């Protein structure tokens, strides 16, 4: 998964390098990209796992929950 996120230059969304700043003029772009990464994460794990993972609206939260449960 890390490799796939690196290839798409999206790893900073899950490792905390980029955080949501609603007052930032780039928030719309961040939000769109965040949603893409969340959809990738949801679609890359089995349905049984998704049911046990915290429903997250921020990719970093989803990523951290996956790490907590499976590392």
Secondary structure, 3 states (H helix, E strand, C coil): CHHHHHHCCCHHHHHCCCCCCCCCCCHHHHHHHHHHHHHHHHHHCCHHHHHHCCCCCCHHHHHHHHHHHHC
